[in-house]
Amino acid sequence: MIRVVIIDDDKPSVDVLAGALKGFPQVEVVAVACNSTDGEAAVLAHKPQLLFLDIELPNANGMDFLAGMRQKLTWQMRVVFYTSYERYLLQALRMQAFDFLLKPVDRKELERLLERYGEEAKAVPAALAGMPGGSEKLLSVTTIINERIVLRSRNIGYFRYNSGRKLWEVVLANSRRVVLKHNTTAEVILAYGPEFVQIHKTFIINISYLNLIQGNQCLMLHPFENVDELKISKLYRKKLLECFYDL
């Protein structure tokens, strides 16, 4: 069974979606919540495989809610943004949502979504099924004290070059900074994966967190929304734009 939680404050929309999901025998709606507080409790209690999440909630933005929840997940959960507004589509894709549905739900679209979820679930190795992020790649880095640690790419906001110490450091979602060993170069960091994009000789960002390019600055999603040091140099601007608009 595919366990589903719905978070939406619009009861008629919830009734339509829940009713449509009842037509699929492999799906079980285990909880419904109308705000982010109850939604978080429902997600943590029921550990759904699929979360249908409205974006405009009464006490939070669904995008911010998801960014905060991702740090608390200990299992694989896919998120489907379910909203009345098409304007959120691009941002949803940047948040690595599994899918994006417009209200009222179209049964054929829902059927295709569930088929795609089933195909993906079969492709995830059993050993990874219980891990946060599912088949997400793990990164092994070496710190300045020669300690090897394993990081998840989704927990990395950006890399910053400390010109004074001549060392790269990684800035994590929990605000922790890890200083990397001396021979770590920008080329080494960029080789970690395509999600890491250089924007300046001193900054490499995780483009999954990039919300907006404003002038020569990168504005990031939660929990990096207050970071104001991520400047873009002319040398890297074209490549950054190409990667950003390919998301």
Secondary structure, DSSP 8 states (H G I E B T S, - for coil): -EEEEEE-S-HHHHHHHHHHHTT-TTEEEEEEESSHHHHHHHHHHH--SEEEE-SEETTEEHHHHHHHHTTT--S--EEEEEES-GGGHHHHHHTT-SEEEESS--HHHHHHHHHHHHHHHHHS-GGGTTSTTTT--EEEEEBTTS-EEEEEGGGEEEEEEETTTTEEEEEETTS-EEEB-TT--HHHHHTT-TTEEEEETTEEEEGGGEEEEETTEEEE-TTSTT----B--HHHHHHHHHHHHT-
